[in-house]
């Protein structure tokens, strides 16, 4: 009897997993076909590449003492560009459920053989995919810009006297000691590994904004209002780090606090230093709490609510 | 004995102190086209939302083909195709894309089924256009198509003809009739348009303030003992005086030279007898065909 019960439970769980996977695929299809997600990808691409190109021109045209290595250029333009994309993703998160309510498509979907929890999970998974896609877009765009040495232009290096370098792509090399160019501080593989780990960590704070948006979109049935409030909350939290005296404590509530911290550590990695990732743990932890609490409350509220649209 | 496809047992929904549906007991049998009637705010849509799982009942049970909808929601809902409230789709997608998306959500829909339902609602060309370009009639057709995707034995339709022009309504009713007749689909339909319900439904229920007032075969609901007789007489005032106060007269009103007299069928002859004996020339005495509208209005007055 117990075997039969556990077998039946197993079959139900497998069925639930299948339905969630199917729904996630549907949600991804919907996301891609909607205007906002492609727009977010394009904006991310433009902002990241724009920042990279601006930094390049800055070092080349002004002869500034601030020099960017191509690793730094990659990390800085992607890291700071993502702070703009995080706002767009927060809006996307806020629209995920509220647009279904506003358009009343929630009625059409939920009157089918799917559980609400499966539908909510599918929404969350599709947003996770969207977040990873945006972070990857920023990383890739910045990698291309940072690694390109155009014709008749100076290469970029953190060294004070960079050796001339031919045009090409990609130009990511081992990091060497500025005093002793033959001494390798960190291999290209090591630096790339650390930076890619940093990008993976960046997904967490970006996802925190998305989750908060998702929560608001679940609570507020009007998509316009949900997006407006989500953007407002996002900006307010960002502003907390500018409050004198409380900066040290409230600053942690801002989404870009961990993003800035991770970006700084990635910049260090780009210079061949082994980054102290535990420095970013508090910020990433707070972001993870945002994600956990927001999603838990969203799913609970959504599963218990009467749909009376 | 007819198989019960849908059964509600003491179904109740309260929103705070307000009781929207109060211990509702209904039975819809296989092959029925069941009309669900009631004024605005009677609890029709709430009942339908409970049946399709959008609203949770406060108490009571719903069974679909004997399956308890609360305990085995997926098994129960898999047998229902529904259109609750206005038809809603993803406006930026074509009708076809919407259907294929919804087929994927439902799961287990064979490949060619989308084309079949498109053909069933005659939308072969229109389905290639984006939904945002659709008229209300086209949206209703698409809504029926999506409800049919999983070949459900039961269709739940909440005021499906609202907003359609007379021609659209006619076409829509024709479609429903053919679905019930040709595909043996049981249809549970709510509508404000009583003539339509009377035309296509074999059974009906009327609710008010969340409570069931009557339920049964449309024919038997309309064939109650009391009927209204149209009487054309030479002197309406005298005729009224003759009939007024008689114990077998249950209702009396004057319209010009005509009297509308409500009486039991077996006592109708007494109307003629009383008038003739009282010296009033009787030109016509005919039972008024009772309509669902008349029954509805009577019940609403009570």
Interface residues (C-beta under 8 A of the other chain):
Chain A: X18 X19 X22 X23 X25 X26 X29 X30 X33 X34 X35 X103 X104 X105 X107 X108 X109 X110 X111 X112 X113 X114 X115 X304 X306 X307 X308 X309
Chain B: X15 X46 X49 X52 X53 X54 X55 X56 X73 X74 X77 X78 X80 X82 X84 X85 X86 X87 X88 X89 X90 X91 X92 X93 X97 X101 X102 X104 X105 X106 X107 X146 X150
